[in-house]
Amino acid sequence: MELKPGYKTTEVGIIPDAWDVKQLGDCLAMRPSYGINAAAVPYSDRLPTYVRITDITEDGRFLPNPRVSVHSELSHNYYLADGDIVFARTGASVGKSYVYNPNDGPLVYAGFLIRVRPDQAKLLPAFAGAYVTTNGYWRWVRQMSMRSGQPGINGHEYSQLPIPCPPLPEQRAIATASSDVDALLDGLNRLIAKKRDLKQAAMQQLLTGQTRLPGFHGEWEVKRLGELGTWKGGMTPSMRNPAYWHNGDIPWISSGDVKSVLLTNTGFSITSAAVRLGTTTLVPAGSIVVVTRSGILRKYLPISMTVVPMAINQDIKALVPATKFYAAFLLHTLIGHEEKILARCMKSGTTVESIEFRWLKAFTVSMPSSIAEQMAIAAVLSDMDAELSALEARRNKTRDLKQAMMQELLTGRIRLV
């Protein structure tokens, strides 16, 4: 490919002539350091807040769930300072990073993280933090971590990271552009969190009968889930038979697909032959799917409603409601009872966490006797779901636009100064 005037080819790709490429270690105020090796303890405002790999999101935010603390006499040696960046050094999350934000409060970093402190006369932390989200950085992570059988990058290896270094004014302009988009994303995240809290409160009131919608009275009734429709179990067609998978157009649900209230797409699709030959189970639109076997069940219970006919695998159970009016109401009812379902239906003594199917069908829920009230409650909550979905789509689009924008700015294809 012919170079444009004013650009050069380097180990990080094509960049402007005015930019340098330096190793990260040459741009640091001190050598990389490893975090404290101490166990997390329940959060206490009398102890330091702990930041671990699992507390850092894929897009580089500190978002613990739950927040934890660390109890050690050595904690004072491991506090992050403004401008510090931590990198995950091992495991599937290797390469993940977080630029310390003082607004997150005082943080002590854990042993599986490596801290670097940029020399701000050479490299601005915000610019470096933006660079380590690019495709070029992640290619380097994959190449470096593949050198051993266990994915991992140590402090010396992170020091070898090649990083493009524009003049400081241009670094500052790029960092400002990134920060402006981050502020927009933070605002959207806060709004989404607020809307989720409002929906949770509405569910608590409406799905227990504590608050009745105008015009509705009368008693509620208790029903077993097994009474409300037909339950179906799933199957997985043979992966070796291309007739079941090649050019499939029927969405096939596995436990990893059940992440949102309305299930609109899946990672895999199967063919009509797989359904016709009975190697999988097809459920209609409006079915309630529940993950009953997965390693994530102790954290939460994934539940969704299908929007089109879909097939289910062996880790899924699906309730096909006896009447379409049940579907949306049942969905929100079950989502409001995940902890109770797990507490009553979890099967113990197995290597993989699972829910006992007969206990699930015996689980009871309260509902209005009036179909009209069920529909009214479902409509209120569905409207809230639609608003949340629109906000999440806007946030995801903004995140994608930021990634594309930063890819252009951090390679110098677009110049701000």
C-alpha positions in Angstrom: 0.0 0.0 0.0 1.4 3.4 -1.0 2.1 5.7 1.9 0.5 9.1 2.1 2.9 12.0 2.3 3.8 12.8 5.9 3.4 9.2 7.2 5.8 6.3 7.9 5.6 2.6 8.5 6.5 1.4 12.0 6.1 -1.7 14.3 2.7 -0.3 15.4 1.6 0.4 11.8 1.5 3.5 9.7 1.7 6.7 11.8 2.5 10.4 11.1 6.1 11.3 10.6 5.9 13.7 13.6 5.1 10.7 16.0 7.6 8.5 17.7 7.3 4.8 18.7 8.6 4.1 22.2 8.5 1.1 24.5 6.1 1.7 27.4 9.0 1.1 29.9 10.9 4.1 28.5 7.9 6.3 29.2 7.4 5.4 32.9 8.3 7.3 36.1 9.1 4.0 37.8 9.3 0.3 37.1 6.1 -1.7 36.8 5.0 -3.2 40.2 2.8 -6.1 41.2 -0.2 -5.7 43.5 -0.6 -7.0 47.1 -1.1 -10.8 47.6 -4.0 -10.8 50.1 -7.5 -12.2 50.2 -10.5 -10.0 49.7 -12.8 -9.5 52.7 -16.3 -8.2 52.9 -16.5 -4.4 52.2 -16.0 -2.2 55.2 -15.6 1.6 55.2 -12.9 1.1 57.8 -10.7 -0.8 55.3 -9.3 0.0 51.9 -11.4 -0.8 48.8 -9.8 -3.6 46.8 -9.6 -3.6 43.0 -9.1 -7.0 41.3 -9.3 -8.2 37.7 -12.9 -9.1 38.2 -13.8 -5.6 39.3 -12.6 -4.1 36.0 -15.0 -4.1 33.0 -14.0 -5.0 29.5 -14.2 -1.3 28.6 -11.8 -0.3 31.4 -14.1 0.9 34.2 -14.0 0.1 37.9 -17.3 -1.6 38.5 -17.2 -4.1 41.4 -20.1 -6.4 42.1 -20.0 -6.5 45.1 -17.4 -4.0 46.4 -14.9 -5.7 48.6 -12.1 -4.6 50.9 -8.6 -5.9 51.8 -7.2 -6.3 55.4 -3.4 -6.1 55.5 -0.8 -4.1 57.3 0.9 -3.6 54.0 -2.1 -2.1 52.2 -0.6 1.4 52.4 2.1 0.4 50.0 -0.4 -0.5 47.2 -2.7 2.5 46.9 -3.2 3.7 43.3 -2.3 7.3 42.5 -3.8 9.7 39.9 -2.4 8.7 36.5 -1.7 5.1 37.4 -2.7 2.3 35.0 -3.2 -1.3 36.1 -3.0 -4.3 33.7 -4.3 -7.8 34.2 -1.3 -10.1 34.0 -2.7 -13.6 33.8 -5.6 -15.8 32.8 -8.4 -15.2 30.3 -8.5 -11.5 31.2 -4.8 -10.8 30.4 -4.4 -7.4 28.8 -7.5 -5.8 30.4 -6.6 -2.4 31.8 -7.9 0.4 34.1 -6.7 4.0 34.3 -7.2 5.0 37.9 -10.0 7.6 38.4 -9.8 9.4 41.8 -13.6 9.7 41.7 -13.7 5.9 42.3 -12.2 6.6 45.8 -9.0 5.2 47.3 -8.1 1.8 45.8 -5.6 -0.9 46.7 -4.6 -3.1 43.7 -4.5 -6.9 43.9 -1.7 -9.3 43.1 -2.9 -10.3 39.6 -2.6 -6.7 38.5 0.5 -4.8 37.4 0.7 -1.1 38.0 2.5 1.3 35.7 3.0 5.0 36.3 3.6 7.1 33.1 6.1 9.9 33.1 3.7 12.7 32.1 6.5 14.6 30.5 6.6 11.8 27.9 3.3 10.0 28.0 -0.1 11.2 29.2 -2.0 8.5 31.2 -5.3 9.3 29.5 -3.6 8.9 26.1 -2.0 5.6 27.1 -5.3 4.4 28.5 -7.0 5.1 25.2 -4.3 3.4 23.2 -4.7 0.1 25.2 -8.2 -0.2 23.9 -7.1 -0.4 20.2 -6.9 -3.4 17.9 -3.2 -2.9 17.6 -2.7 -3.2 21.4 -4.9 -6.4 21.6 -2.9 -8.0 18.7 0.2 -7.4 20.7 -1.4 -8.9 23.8 -2.4 -12.1 21.9 1.1 -12.4 20.5 2.9 -11.8 23.8 0.6 -14.0 25.9 0.9 -16.9 23.4 4.5 -17.4 24.2 3.6 -19.6 27.2 1.0 -22.3 27.6 -0.9 -20.2 30.2 -1.9 -16.8 29.0 0.1 -14.2 30.9 2.2 -11.1 30.5 4.6 -10.0 33.3 5.8 -6.6 34.2 9.0 -6.8 32.1 7.0 -7.8 29.1 4.5 -5.0 29.5 7.5 -2.7 29.5 8.2 -3.8 26.0 4.8 -2.7 24.7 5.4 -0.5 21.7 3.3 2.6 21.9 2.9 5.5 19.4 3.8 8.8 21.0 2.6 12.0 19.4 3.8 15.3 20.7 2.2 16.1 24.1 -0.3 18.7 22.7 -1.6 16.1 20.3 -1.7 13.4 23.0 -3.7 15.9 25.1 -6.2 16.6 22.3 -6.8 12.9 21.7 -7.2 12.2 25.4 -9.7 15.1 25.6 -11.7 13.7 22.8 -11.7 10.2 24.4 -12.7 11.8 27.8 -15.6 13.7 26.2 -17.1 10.5 24.8 -16.5 8.7 28.1 -18.4 11.4 29.9 -21.4 10.8 27.6 -21.1 7.0 28.2 -21.0 7.5 31.9 -24.1 9.7 31.8 -25.9 6.9 29.8 -24.7 4.3 32.2 -26.0 6.3 35.2 -29.4 6.8 33.4 -29.6 3.1 32.6 -28.9 2.2 36.2 -31.5 4.7 37.5 -34.1 3.2 35.1 -33.3 -0.3 36.2 -33.8 0.7 39.8 -37.1 2.3 39.0 -38.2 -0.9 37.1 -37.1 -3.0 40.1 -39.2 -0.9 42.4 -42.2 -1.1 40.1 -41.9 -4.9 39.9 -41.7 -5.2 43.6 -44.9 -3.2 44.0 -46.9 -4.4 41.0 -46.0 -8.1 41.0 -46.8 -8.6 44.7 -50.1 -6.7 44.7 -48.8 -4.0 47.1 -49.7 -1.5 44.5 -52.7 -2.0 42.2 -53.2 -0.2 38.9 -56.3 2.0 38.7 -59.5 0.2 38.1 -58.4 -3.3 39.4 -59.6 -5.0 42.5 -60.2 -8.5 43.6 -58.1 -11.3 45.0 -55.0 -12.8 43.6 -54.4 -16.6 43.2 -51.4 -18.8 43.7 -50.4 -21.1 40.8 -47.7 -23.6 40.3 -45.5 -23.0 37.2 -46.4 -26.4 36.0 -50.1 -25.3 35.7 -49.4 -22.4 33.5 -48.5 -24.1 30.3 -46.3 -26.8 28.8 -42.7 -27.2 29.8 -40.1 -28.4 27.3 -36.5 -29.6 27.7 -33.9 -29.0 25.0 -31.4 -31.0 23.1 -28.2 -30.4 21.2 -28.0 -31.8 17.6 -24.8 -33.6 16.8 -22.1 -31.1 15.9 -20.6 -33.6 13.5 -23.6 -33.6 11.2 -23.6 -30.6 8.9 -27.2 -31.2 7.9 -28.1 -29.9 11.4 -26.0 -26.8 11.3 -24.9 -25.7 7.8 -26.9 -22.7 6.6 -29.2 -23.0 9.6 -31.9 -20.3 10.0 -33.5 -21.2 13.3 -31.9 -19.5 16.3 -30.6 -22.1 18.8 -30.4 -21.0 22.4 -27.5 -22.0 24.8 -27.1 -20.6 28.3 -24.7 -17.9 27.2 -27.4 -16.4 24.9 -29.8 -15.6 27.8 -28.6 -12.2 28.7 -31.6 -9.8 28.1 -35.3 -9.7 28.9 -36.3 -10.3 25.3 -34.2 -12.9 23.4 -33.8 -11.6 19.9 -30.7 -13.5 18.6 -28.4 -16.3 19.4 -24.8 -17.3 18.7 -25.7 -20.4 16.7 -28.6 -21.4 14.3 -29.8 -24.9 13.4 -31.6 -26.2 10.3 -35.2 -27.2 10.0 -33.9 -30.8 9.5 -32.6 -30.8 13.0 -36.1 -30.0 14.2 -37.9 -32.3 11.8 -35.7 -35.2 12.9 -36.2 -34.6 16.6 -32.6 -33.8 17.4 -33.5 -30.5 19.1 -36.6 -28.8 20.6 -38.4 -25.9 18.9 -40.4 -23.5 21.1 -42.7 -20.7 19.7 -42.4 -17.0 20.1 -43.5 -15.9 23.6 -41.9 -18.9 25.4 -40.2 -18.3 28.7 -36.7 -19.8 28.7 -34.9 -20.6 31.9 -31.2 -21.6 32.2 -31.4 -24.7 34.5 -27.8 -25.9 34.2 -24.8 -23.6 34.2 -21.8 -22.5 36.2 -23.3 -19.0 36.7 -26.4 -20.1 38.6 -25.2 -19.1 42.0 -24.8 -15.6 40.8 -28.0 -15.1 39.0 -30.7 -17.0 37.2 -30.9 -16.1 33.4 -34.5 -15.8 32.2 -35.7 -14.5 28.9 -38.7 -14.5 26.5 -38.3 -15.6 22.9 -39.5 -13.1 20.2 -39.4 -15.6 17.4 -39.5 -19.4 17.3 -36.2 -20.8 18.6 -34.6 -24.1 19.5 -33.2 -24.8 22.9 -30.2 -26.8 24.1 -30.0 -29.3 27.0 -29.2 -26.6 29.6 -32.5 -24.8 28.9 -36.1 -25.4 30.0 -38.9 -23.5 28.2 -42.4 -22.8 29.5 -44.8 -22.4 26.6 -47.7 -20.5 28.3 -51.2 -21.8 28.0 -52.4 -18.4 27.0 -50.4 -15.6 25.3 -51.6 -13.2 27.9 -49.5 -15.1 30.5 -46.2 -14.6 28.7 -45.1 -11.1 29.4 -46.6 -11.1 32.9 -44.9 -14.5 33.7 -41.6 -13.2 32.4 -41.5 -10.3 34.8 -42.9 -12.4 37.7 -40.1 -14.9 37.3 -37.5 -12.2 36.9 -38.7 -10.9 40.2 -38.2 -14.3 41.9 -34.7 -15.5 40.8 -33.3 -15.7 44.3 -36.3 -17.6 45.6 -36.2 -20.0 42.7 -32.5 -20.7 43.1 -32.9 -21.1 46.9 -35.7 -23.7 46.5 -34.8 -25.4 43.3 -31.0 -25.7 43.2 -29.8 -29.2 43.1 -26.8 -29.9 45.4 -24.0 -32.5 45.2 -23.5 -32.1 41.4 -20.3 -31.1 39.6 -22.3 -28.6 37.5 -24.8 -26.3 39.2 -28.4 -27.2 38.1 -32.0 -26.6 39.0 -34.2 -29.6 39.7 -36.9 -29.6 37.0 -39.7 -31.0 39.1 -39.0 -28.4 41.8 -39.1 -25.6 39.2 -42.5 -26.8 37.9 -43.7 -26.9 41.5 -42.6 -23.3 42.2 -45.6 -21.1 43.0 -46.3 -17.6 41.9 -49.1 -15.2 42.8 -51.1 -13.5 40.0 -54.3 -11.6 39.5 -57.3 -13.7 38.6 -58.1 -11.1 36.0 -56.4 -11.5 32.6 -56.9 -7.8 32.1 -54.9 -6.9 35.2 -52.1 -9.3 34.1 -52.0 -7.6 30.7 -52.0 -4.1 32.3 -49.1 -5.0 34.6 -47.2 -6.6 31.8 -47.7 -3.5 29.6 -46.3 -1.1 32.2 -43.2 -3.3 32.8 -42.8 -4.0 29.1 -42.8 -0.2 28.4 -40.0 0.2 30.9 -38.1 -2.7 29.3 -38.5 -1.0 25.9 -37.1 2.3 27.3 -34.2 0.4 28.8 -33.5 -1.4 25.6 -33.5 1.9 23.7 -31.0 3.4 26.1 -28.8 0.4 26.0 -28.8 0.4 22.2 -27.8 4.1 22.3 -25.0 3.4 24.7 -23.7 0.5 22.7 -23.8 2.5 19.5 -21.9 5.3 21.3 -19.3 2.8 22.5 -18.9 1.5 19.0 -18.5 5.0 17.6 -15.9 5.8 20.2 -13.9 2.7 19.3 -14.0 3.6 15.6 -13.1 7.2 16.4 -10.2 6.3 18.7 -8.9 3.8 16.1 -8.6 6.7 13.6 -7.1 9.2 16.2 -4.6 6.8 17.8 -3.1 5.8 14.4 -2.9 9.4 13.2 -5.3 8.8 10.3 -7.3 11.8 11.7 -5.3 14.6 13.2 -6.6 17.0 15.8 -3.7 19.5 15.9 
